[in-house]
Amino acid sequence: MEYLIVKWLHILSSTVLFGTGLGSAYYMFFTSLSRQPAATAIVVRQVVWADWLFTTTTIVFQPLSGLYLAHLVGIPLTSKWIVWSFALYVLAGVCWLPVVWLQIRMRGMAQAAAQAGLPLPPQYFRMLKVWTALGVPAFLALVVVFWLMVAKPV
């Protein structure tokens, strides 16, 4: 029963991690492209909160629950699919850390523009390009981790 509960929590948290990331990216990207400072300020503020609340907690829980599941089942941590999963997970994390910093900066710019009744500054859109460029490899890495988690290829 313990294995089943941990596995369910592991799958649930990976779904929350993936879903929060994809949903947040979608809304932030397309709201930013609308060039409406007030709407962008609201959405980016919520994306920052979602990252702290959902993404951060699942980022911590995922490797811990994964390691515990491998221990419970007796899968060696040197298994290629586990090594690749962790490597890709680290890649996603390395991309995510600057994304968080960018989001916080972009939130401030959007709030300032909305309060002043000004358009979003050009720097916001330069940051959006970097944010997007970092999000693509992070997203693709997590897609592969999802596949590895399900398929467990030999």
Buried (B, 14 or more C-beta within 10 A) or exposed (E): EEEEEBBEBBBEBBEBBBEBBBEBBEBBBEBBEEEBBEBBBBBBBBBBEBBEEBBBBBBEBBBEBBEBBBEEEEBEEEBEBBEBBBEBBEBBEEBBEEBBEBBEBBBBBBBBBBEEEEEBBEEBBEBBEEBBEBBEBBBBBBBBBBEBBEEBEE
